[in-house]
Amino acid sequence: MEINGSVALVTGANRGIGLAFTRALLAQGAAKVYAGVRRPEDFDEPGARAVRLDVTDPDQIAAAAATVSDATIVINNAGIQAGPPLLEGSLDGARKELEVNYLGTWAVSRAFAPVLATNGGGALVNMLSVASWRANNRFPGYAASKAAQWSLTNALRVALRDQGTLVVGVHVGYVDTDATLAVDAPKVEAAEVAAKTMDAISHDEPEVLVDETARRVRAALSGPLELLYPTA
């Protein structure tokens, strides 16, 4: 679909990948870009329009769908990493990860599906992760929430096909954001994630494998279990 002249909503737009999405949409000529943020009064990105949106709040989601009733692109980017390691700690963080990453994406997608249909179909983009496919005992709750989000993305792709909505899943390894400051591993820039996602939208591609990690893990899904989880 055409990004130039589109109307877009990005959730979790105040920093990191969400901010990169917002800037990329503006750079490619989107007519309006709405930045879904929890505190609009603290958001000041030139060209973007802040809208109050906590993806766990049904009233705020409904209000956003009414405000952005002309949306043709919706990017579900809002997400958190808050859970405990696998064998210790409170499960409250893991519950929050599911609430935001999985159920929040579901709720926003459900609210905006009829908006996109009314406006010709458009595109629904879900920011996923390599963790959708490969578990991590340091962040098991996060990986579980991303696996659930991937399943949801596939269900949405089937459900929204007849209304002409392109559903895009974006997978990547570590991205250089505040959330990965403590991670000592290769990282890609948020701007690269955004650029490759814009390219996928423009070419009607349903899946984005941003980096080599995403491509390698995606390919391993068709192989023996040991490719993802070595036994030695």
Phi, psi and omega in degrees: 000166183271123177280322178302123181087359182283169173239123189235149170239132175239122176274154182059045191269003189282343182198178173054226184295322180299318177293323177296320175300314181302313181292323180293320178297316178297318181296331181267010169093018175302136183292322177216137175233116178265128180259110178281114183221157179286329183231086181303330182294342180260003184254129182214074178254120182306129176093340181264154180246116182285138174226134182292124183204105167261117188289357174260003183250108183300323181294319179292325177295315179298319179295320179295319179296326177288320181291317183259050184288352178257015183297138172240348175224129175235124179247112176276095182250335184306132180193159178223161172231105190222357188279170180275168169296171193298318193249012179202163176093161179293147177274002183301319180296321179295321177297321179294321177300316177296321181296317183276304190290320184263298184291326177297316176298318179298313183296316179294318180298317180297318182291324185265351178303312178292331176296312179297320179299315180298328184263020172101002178115295175063207184222140174240121185243128177247124179279105183257216186188160167302331178297345173298333187247337185229119181290160181218120184288349173281327183227059186294324180293320178297313180298319179297319180293325179286326174296318177296321180294324177295316177300317178299318180301317179294321178295318178296324180299319179289314186293327186262003182300315185292338178269003175082020180270124173283123177251122187243128173255129183250121181242139181202157173280220181289135177247142183284088179224179178301328184291341183246019182303324184272359183269123178261085182200161177302141181225152173256160180280146179301325180298328178290319176302313181295316182297316181289330176289318177300320179296320179295317178300315183296331183253014177056043180262131187277351183217138178240121174251097193292315188233178181296326178301313179297319180293320181293315181292321178301316180294327183289344181298334181269359181259186178294156184304328184297339179294325179268327184229079182303142181268353180211000000 
